Amino acid sequence: MTTETNLRPFTAAGFQQFLQEGQLVGARCQACGNLYLPAREICPHCFSDQIAWVPLSGEGKLAAFTVIHIAPTAMEVQGFGRDNPYCTGIVELAEGVKISARILGVDAKTPTSIPIGLPLKAIFLDEGTHPVLAFEPV
C-alpha cells in the first residue's frame, strides 16, 4: 500500500473507506509484525503505534456460520426472510485474521449442507450506496 493510504485513520471508518474502493485490508504492527482486523491505532501486543495498512488476499475458510430467517429491511427488499434465509459467518483468512461477512453460494435452507472449513474468496456486492463485503465458495 502506498504511504497515502497509511494516512487513513486506523478505525472502522478507515476500513470502510477501503471496502468502498473494493479493497480488503488489515493493519500490521511494524514493530512486532502482528496483524489485526479490525484495525487498531496501537498494537495490543507490544503497544507500538507504528501501524500500517496491508492488503489481504481475500482467501480463507469458513470458521463458523449462522442462518438468518428474520432479515433486516434492506435484505427483505432483496427477497430474504422467513421462507428465504441467508447465511452469515466468520471467515478465517489465509493471513490468520477473522472477519464476519455474508456467505453466498451455499444452501441456507439446508444448513447441514454447509461445511465448516469450506474454502472461500472475498467479493464485493454492489448494493446501492456502498459495496458490501461477502464471501463465496472457491
Secondary structure by P-SEA (a helix, b strand, c coil): cccccccccccaaaaaaaaaacbbbbbbcccccccccccccccccccccbbbbbbcccccccccbbbbccccaaaaaacccccbbbbbbbbbccccbbbbbbbcccccccccccccccbbbbbbbbcccbbbbbbbcc
